[in-house]
Amino acid sequence: MARSTSTSADPASPVVGLDRGLRGLVGYNMKRAVHILQADAARVLDEFGLRITTFSALSVICDTPDVTQSQLAAALNMERSNTVVIIDTLEQADLIGRHRVPTDRRSYALRATLAGIKRREAASVALYAHEDRLLADLTPQERAQLIALLRRIVSPD
């Protein structure tokens, strides 16, 4: 893999302080990277009849059988009312099922169907391949470091 060296004259220089414009802002660079990753991920997921939000919800449901709608909303960091539309979409596609929680008649437990588990697995394989293509210039160690650094970003509240 060819590596380019950055200098302060390079407009894409990652060295904060050498570039006080947009390219020196972490948020701006993250936004650009997210846009690239999400646009291609949306195309990949479309082949499976999923969107980024439905794939995310299906993944949480597959990984956490009997998760409640409230727990799903918290895991996805979204309003509970917004998750209802996602849950309805997944249920209508026969990818998940809703089951009453015996101890709380107001709550539903969500469980992936066999079709949902298979769809999530196939979509995951495709998404990992998509990220492998887009992040080909990063070594496995750099990729792990990037994930670790992003996870260290905390909410200001």
C-alpha positions, 0 to 999 in steps of 0.5 A, a space after each residue: 500500500 502506498 502511503 502519502 506523506 502530509 505536509 503543512 501545504 497539503 490541504 488534506 493535512 490531518 495536523 491540527 494547528 497547521 491548517 486552520 480551515 475546514 480541513 483542520 476540523 475533526 467534525 468536518 473531516 468526520 462528516 465527509 467520511 461519514 457521507 462517503 461511508 453512508 452513501 455507499 452503505 445505503 447502496 449496499 443495503 438497498 440490495 437487501 431491502 434494508 436502509 441503514 436504520 432498519 439494518 441497525 435495528 435488525 442487528 440490535 434485535 438479532 444480537 439481543 433477542 426479546 429486546 423491548 421497543 424502549 430498549 431498542 430506541 435507547 440502543 439506537 439513540 432515537 426517539 421511541 416513536 421513531 422506532 415504531 415505524 422501523 419496527 413496523 417495516 421489519 415486521 411487515 417484511 417478516 424479518 422480526 416478530 413482536 411478542 407481549 412481555 408477560 410481566 408488562 402487558 404494555 411492552 413488546 419483546 422483539 425477536 428476529 425471524 429466521 429470515 431476519 437472521 439470514 438477511 442480517 447476516 448477508 447484509 453484514 457480510 456485504 457491509 464489511 466488504 464495502 468498508 474493506 474497499 473504502 478503507 483499503 488504505 488503512 492497515 488493520 491496526 489503523 482501522 482498529 485505532 480509528 474505531 477506538 478513537 471514535 468510541 472515545 468521543 463523548 457527548 457534551 451533556 
